[in-house]
């Protein structure tokens, strides 16, 4: 039973992550210090970068 729950949780997590990546709103994930650890594609477009991953590692205060 635990194996089934684990597989369901994995599928749910993957589906949710896919949903987030397809959103038109910009989503940026920060670490506790304010550094970007993940950027969804729409956020890259909002901040004017052709590669949203260019924002990873930058401090949030540098983005505006």
Secondary structure as UniProt FT lines:
FT   HELIX           2..22
FT   STRAND          28..30
FT   TURN            32..33
FT   STRAND          35..39
FT   HELIX           41..46
FT   TURN            47..48
FT   HELIX           52..55
FT   TURN            56..57
FT   HELIX           60..63
//
